[in-house]
Amino acid sequence: MTARRGLLALYSAAVLFVTLQKGLHHPGNFLLFRGAFERLVGGENLYATAPDYFGYLYTPTFALLFAPFALLPPLFGLLLWNAANAFTLAGAVTRLLPPRAAAVALAVAFLDVVRSLQNSQSNALMAGLIVLGFLAAERGRPAAAALAIAAGAFTKVYPIAAASFAVPHPRRGRAALALGAAVLIFAALPLLVTSPALLAQQYRWWAAETTRDAALHGTSVMGILATWLGVSWPSWPVQVAGTVALLAPLALRRARWPDPGFRLVYLSSLLIYVVIFNHQAESASYVLATTGIGVWFATAPRERWRDMLVAATLLLVSVAATSLVPSQLRHDILRGYALQAAPCFACWLAIQRELWRRPVPQS
């Protein structure tokens, strides 16, 4: 209990420190998100660029959901935004795992949480929502799971993968209906401040903006193939292969569905998958992957090879992205060779192997 409280205190200190560090100088994406809300209310194109506004790739719904942060004075809005990110993740993990295991998982993810906060990104929030969706599915609450998944999907799309959490549980049809209803509700939410015609146009602009980035490889498995092996494939065949590999144990190992441990390992796999097969993945995205690796490491038996994999992840993903490493090396090596994806991919392969080899639970 003491370790968990210490980690929560550390997360609280990080929220305050990053808010003061960035809010008094350059608050990252916070002003972009704030501007998106103002544009939505003002009936402007969310995806048109201006000297002080460019790079918005989120949905119109996210622009509306950002209202509680945008309506506050900037420093207080940033503080609330950072707190929402850090404490959604910390709260979800502490509900998911016993105290000691939760402390270990949160410790593994900590540096990446801080980096995401320093960019005012939503990645820690996405990790927390995915874990909350898993918890709701585990507790037989399909409506709550649907709300968590839809909230994530209307921020960064990829949390829709968490819909697969319903597969090992009964009443999958009810879960699908709940998710469908949640998607419709979230899609229509901006109608509170805009017209149907303009909202439809905003979604068309958003679709055009997101498809424009389809040729990217990002800091991902596709980036490894492109930079290490000179492979010039588009991203989608690799993403399809990754998706098939993710879902195959879930689809073909039905006898393991009653095993809570199997489902927890699948959660870890999915948290890593949504980053390493994401063609837009960047350094700040890796809080999702390290959360998945942290959950896996905290709940698995101690073995030397696993310790080495997690140590490599902490070194190449978490520590190497800090100012302890010269910026030129971070740009030329870490980003240039998609190096952060490598240890996470190795962990993901080990997790997939565990899913296939996990014994059938005894009745």
N, C-alpha and C positions, 0 to 999 in steps of 0.2 A: 504493500500500500504506500509506503514511504517513497519508493522509487517512482511510482506512478505520479504521486503528488509533486515530486521533484521535477518530473518531465513536464507536467502541466504548468508548473511555475516557470519553467524554462520557455515553454511555448508562449506564456503570457508576456514574459520579458521580451521575447523576440517580436511579438506584435507591437509592443510599445516602442522598442528600439527602431524597428524598420519604419514605423509611422513617423517618428521624429527625424530619422535619417533621410527618408525620401520626401516626406511631406513638406519639409522646409526647403527643399531644393528641387528635385525632379521626381514626381510621384508616379513614374512609369505609365502604365496603361490607364490609370485611374481617370485622368482628364479625358482620355479618349472615350471611356465608357460613360462618363458624365456628359460629354458632348453628344454621344449617341442618344441618350435620353432626351436632351434638349432638342435635338433634330427630330426625333420621333414625334414629340409633342408639337413641334413647329411645322410638321408636315413636309420636312425636307428629306432628300435622298440620304439614307444612312451610309451609303457606300460610295458617295462622291467624295473626292479628296479636296482638301484645302491646305494652305500652308500650316495651319495649326490643328489639322484633323485629317488623318489618313491611316489606313490599315485596319479599319473595323471589319471583322469577318464574322461576327456573332449574329444571331438571329434578331429580328425585330422584337421578339418576346423578351430576349435578354435585356434589350434597351429599356423596356418597361420595368422589368424586374429590378433594374438597377436604381429605380426611383428612390428607395429609402436612403441610399448612399449619396445620390446626386443632389437631393434636396437639402442636405446638411451643408454647413460651411465646409470647404474642402478638407481641412485637416481632420475634422471630426468624422466626415464621411469616409476618409481614407482609414482612420482608426477602426471604424465599424466594419469596413470592407475587409481589412486584414484580420480582424477578430473573427468575422464570419468564416473566412477561409481556414484559419488555423484551428478554431475550436469546433467547426463541423467535423474536420478530420480527426482531431484528438478525441472528441466526444464519441464519434462512431467507433473508433478503434478500442476505446475503453469499455464500450458496451459489447464489443465483439469478443474480446479476449479476457482471460483472468488478469488480475492486476500486474503480476510480474511479466507475463507475456506481452501485455499491452505496452508496458514501459519499454521493453526491448524493441518492439515494432516501431514505436514512436521515436525511439532513439535512432534507429536505422534511417528513418525518413527525415530526421530533424533538419539537417543542412539543406536538403532539397526543399523543405517547407520554407525555410528562410529565403532561399533564392527565388522561389515563386512569389513570396510576399514582396521581395525587393523589386520585382517587375510588375507588381500589382496585378498578377495573373490570377486566373480562376482555377488553376490546376489542383491546389489542395482542396478546394471546395468540391471539385469533380470527384476526387478520390473519396472524400467523405460521403458524397451522395451515393456513389456506387456501393460503398460499404453499408450505408443505411438501407439501400435497396435490397442488398443481400440479407440484412438482418430482418427486414420486414417479410421477405419471402420465407425465411426460416421460421418465423413466428406465425405463419399463416395469415398474413395481413396483405392481401394483394392490392388493395386500394392504396395503402401507404407505400408499398413498393413501387406502384405505378407513378405516384406523385414524385418520389425521389428520382426515379429513372427519367421521367419526362422533364423534370426541372433541369437535370443534367444534360439531356439531349437537346433541349432548347437553349442551352448555353454553348456546348461544344460538340454536339452530334454523337460523338463516339460512346458516351455513356448508354446509348440505346443497346449496346452489346449486353448490358446487364439484364435485359429482358430474358436472357437464357437462364437466369437463376430460377425461373419458374419451372424449368423442364423436369428436375427431379422430384417435384412436389405434386400432390394431387390437385385437382381443380385448376389445371392449366388453362382451361377455357375461360374460367372466371378471371384469371390473371391477364389473359389476352384482352378480354373485354375492358377490364379496368385500365390497362395501358392504352388501348385505343381511345377510350373516353378522355384520359388524361392528356393524350397528344392533341385531341381536338380542342380541349379547353385551353391548353397552353398556346396552341397556334392562334386561337381567336382572342387571347387576352389583350393584344394591342388595340383591339376595337374599342377599348375603354377611352382611348385618346386619339384615335385616327379613324378614317373612313374605310369601308370595305374595299373600295377601289384602290385607294392608296396603299392599304396593307397588302393587297395582292401584288401590287407593283413592287413594294419593298421585298417581298419574297422572291420575285423574279430577279430583282437586282442582286439579292443575296445568293441565289442559285448561280447566277452568272459569275459572281465574284469567287465563289468556292470552286467552281469547275475550272476557273482560270489557273488555279494552283495545282491541278491534277498531275502536272508533269514534275512536280517537286519530289525529291527523295527524302529530305529532312535528315535528322539524326536518328536513323532507323535501320532496320535490316536492309531495306532498299538502298540506303546510303552506304552501308557496308559493301554491298554487291557492286555499287557504282564506283566507289573510291578504291576499294581493295582489289577488285577483280576486273574492273573496267567494263562491267556489264551495263549495257545501255537499254535494258528493257524498261517499259513503263512500269509504274508501281503496282497496277492492279493485279497482274498475275501472282506476284509475291504476296499481296494482301489476301487474295483468294486462297492461296496455299496455306497461309497462316491461319485464316479463319477455319478452314477445313481441319487443320491440325488441332486448333483449340477445341472445336466442337466434337471431334471424333471420339474421345474417351467418354464424353457425356452421352453421345448417341449410342455407342456400342458397348458400354459397360453398365447396362441398366441394373444389374445385380448390386452395383455399388451405390446406387441412389440413396438407399436408406442410411448410409454411413455419413454422419455429420463431418467426419474428418475428410472424406472424399470431397464433399461440397466446399469445405473451407480451402482445401488445396486448389480447387477450381477457381475460387474467388481470387486467390493469389495469382493464378495463371492469367485470368482475365485482366487484372490490374496492370500486369506487365504487357500483355498483348496489345492493349489499346494505345500504348506508347510505341513499342518497337515496330509495329506494323502501321504506324501513322506517318503518312508522307509529309505532314506538316510538323512533326515532332521537333522540339528544340530543347535546349538544356533545361529550361524551367519546367518542361513537361514531365521530367523524370521523377517528380515527387510521386506520381502514380505508380511508377515501376518500383521505386524503393519502398513504397508502402506495401505493395504486394510481396516484395522480397522480405521485408521486415515481418509480415504476418507469417509467411512460410518459415522463416528462420526461427521465429519465436515459438512456433508450435511443433517443429520437427525435432526428432532425436538429434543430439549433438554428434556430428561426424566431422572428421578432419576435412574432407573434401568440400563439405557444405560451408564450413568456417572459411575456407580459402576462397570460395566463390563470393561469399558475402564481403569478405575483406577486399577482394578485387573490385567489387561493386562500389564500396565506400571510397576506395582510393580513386578509381577512374571516373566515377559518376559524381560523387558528392564533393570530395576534397579537391579534385583536379579542376573543378569549375569555380573554385574560390580564388580570391586575390593572392593566395599562397603560391599560385602558379602564374608566371608572367603572362600578360594578356596576349602576346604574340604567339606563345605556345598554345594557349587555349584556342585561339582562332585558327592557327595553321594545322595543329595536330588534333586537338580534341574535337573541334567542329569540322575541320577539313576532312578527317577520316572517319567521321561518325563514331568516334571511339567509345562514347558513352553507351552506345547500343550493344557493344560486344559482350561485356559481362552480364548485362541484363538478358541478352539472348541466351547466353550459356545457362543462367539460372532458369530461364523459361523452359529450355530443353530438359533440364533436370526435373523440373516440376511436371512437365508432360510425361516424362518417364515414370514418375511416381504415380500419376493418375492411372496409367496403363497397368502398373504392377501392383497397385494397392490390393490387398486381399479382400475377398468378399466377406462382409460382416456376418458373424455367426448369429443365427436367429435364436 
